[in-house]
Amino acid sequence: MDDRHDQEEIYSQRIKAGKRTYFFDVKATRGQDYYLTITESKRRQNGDETVSYEKHKIFLYKEDFLKFVDALQDAVYYVREELLSPEEVAELDRPRDYDDRDQPRREPDRPAPEPDRPRPELDRPAFDPNRSDDNY
């Protein structure tokens, strides 16, 4: 039996993006060790007119959260600053009239995250493409 299906889901958020949907799910093991699954689900039209979904999943464990967030922010920063034109960056930054995220689901006794709390992990050196160490 696959133990991953028996784990408690604590929080879930879905982001729709065209033919893709991203799921961010916080789960707990039986020992109350928390982890995050990030799933990309891509809609596929089959030749016989049926629809199927291709899914890719990442399991991210709590001890790796900050390293993952730092690397993701560095990669996004690099794309914005080094690869995109000013027009493309402006398009990314323009206000949206809609929100593609569903409302997050969480346990009723668990408080909602604080939206405006300081994020010290954002105060770090700029992206260094020559950095090869694994200690960040």
C-alpha positions as CSV (number, residue, x, y, z in Angstrom):
1,M,0.0,0.0,0.0
2,D,1.3,3.5,-0.8
3,D,1.7,5.4,2.4
4,R,1.6,8.8,0.6
5,H,-2.1,8.5,0.1
6,D,-2.7,8.0,3.9
7,Q,-1.0,11.3,4.9
8,E,-3.0,14.1,6.4
9,E,-3.6,17.1,4.1
10,I,-3.4,20.4,6.1
11,Y,-3.5,23.1,3.4
12,S,-4.1,23.1,-0.3
13,Q,-4.0,25.8,-3.0
14,R,-4.7,25.5,-6.7
15,I,-3.4,27.9,-9.4
16,K,-4.9,27.6,-12.9
17,A,-2.6,28.6,-15.7
18,G,-4.1,27.8,-19.1
19,K,-3.9,24.1,-19.8
20,R,-1.8,23.6,-16.6
21,T,-2.9,23.6,-13.0
22,Y,-0.5,23.8,-10.1
23,F,-1.4,22.3,-6.7
24,F,0.5,23.3,-3.5
25,D,-0.4,20.8,-0.7
26,V,0.9,20.8,2.8
27,K,0.8,17.4,4.4
28,A,1.8,15.7,7.6
29,T,3.2,12.3,8.2
30,R,1.8,10.1,11.0
31,G,4.7,11.5,13.1
32,Q,3.6,15.1,12.4
33,D,6.5,15.8,10.2
34,Y,5.4,18.4,7.6
35,Y,6.2,18.4,3.9
36,L,4.9,20.1,0.7
37,T,3.9,18.5,-2.5
38,I,3.9,20.7,-5.7
39,T,2.0,19.1,-8.5
40,E,1.8,20.3,-12.1
41,S,-1.3,18.8,-13.9
42,K,-1.4,19.3,-17.7
43,R,-4.5,18.7,-19.7
44,R,-3.9,16.6,-22.8
45,Q,-6.3,16.0,-25.7
46,N,-6.0,12.5,-26.9
47,G,-6.4,11.5,-30.6
48,D,-9.7,9.7,-29.8
49,E,-11.2,12.9,-28.5
50,T,-10.8,11.9,-24.8
51,V,-9.0,14.0,-22.3
52,S,-6.2,12.9,-20.0
53,Y,-4.0,14.6,-17.5
54,E,-0.2,14.4,-17.3
55,K,1.0,15.0,-13.7
56,H,4.4,15.8,-12.3
57,K,5.0,16.0,-8.6
58,I,7.8,17.3,-6.3
59,F,8.0,16.3,-2.7
60,L,9.6,19.1,-0.7
61,Y,10.6,18.4,3.0
62,K,10.6,21.0,5.7
63,E,14.3,21.0,6.1
64,D,14.7,22.1,2.4
65,F,12.0,24.8,2.3
66,L,14.3,27.8,2.6
67,K,16.9,26.4,0.2
68,F,14.1,25.7,-2.3
69,V,12.5,29.2,-1.9
70,D,15.9,30.9,-2.2
71,A,16.8,29.0,-5.4
72,L,13.4,29.6,-6.9
73,Q,13.6,33.4,-6.1
74,D,17.1,33.5,-7.5
75,A,16.0,31.8,-10.8
76,V,13.0,34.1,-11.2
77,Y,15.2,37.1,-10.5
78,Y,17.7,36.0,-13.0
79,V,15.1,35.5,-15.7
80,R,13.5,38.9,-15.0
81,E,16.8,40.8,-14.8
82,E,19.0,39.1,-17.4
83,L,16.7,37.5,-19.9
84,L,13.4,39.4,-20.3
85,S,13.0,42.7,-22.0
86,P,11.7,45.7,-20.0
87,E,8.3,45.3,-21.8
88,E,8.1,41.6,-20.8
89,V,8.9,42.5,-17.1
90,A,6.3,45.3,-17.2
91,E,3.7,42.8,-18.5
92,L,4.6,40.4,-15.6
93,D,4.2,43.3,-13.1
94,R,1.0,44.8,-14.4
95,P,-2.0,44.5,-12.1
96,R,-4.4,41.7,-12.9
97,D,-8.2,42.0,-12.9
98,Y,-8.6,38.4,-11.8
99,D,-7.0,35.9,-9.5
100,D,-6.3,32.5,-10.8
101,R,-5.8,31.0,-7.4
102,D,-8.5,29.2,-5.6
103,Q,-9.1,30.0,-1.9
104,P,-6.7,28.0,0.2
105,R,-8.2,25.2,2.3
106,R,-6.9,24.7,5.8
107,E,-8.0,23.0,9.0
108,P,-10.6,25.0,10.8
109,D,-8.6,25.2,14.0
110,R,-5.4,26.3,12.2
111,P,-5.1,30.1,11.8
112,A,-4.6,31.7,8.4
113,P,-1.1,32.8,7.5
114,E,-0.2,36.4,8.3
115,P,-0.1,38.2,4.9
116,D,2.1,41.1,5.7
117,R,4.7,39.5,8.1
118,P,8.3,40.4,7.5
119,R,10.2,37.8,5.4
120,P,13.9,37.8,6.5
121,E,14.7,35.1,3.9
122,L,14.2,37.8,1.2
123,D,17.1,39.8,2.6
124,R,19.9,38.0,0.9
125,P,22.7,38.7,-1.6
126,A,21.8,39.1,-5.3
127,F,21.8,36.1,-7.6
128,D,25.3,34.9,-8.4
129,P,25.3,32.6,-11.5
130,N,28.9,31.5,-10.6
131,R,27.9,30.2,-7.2
132,S,28.3,26.5,-7.1
133,D,28.1,25.7,-3.4
134,D,25.2,23.8,-1.9
135,N,25.3,25.8,1.4
136,Y,22.6,28.4,0.9
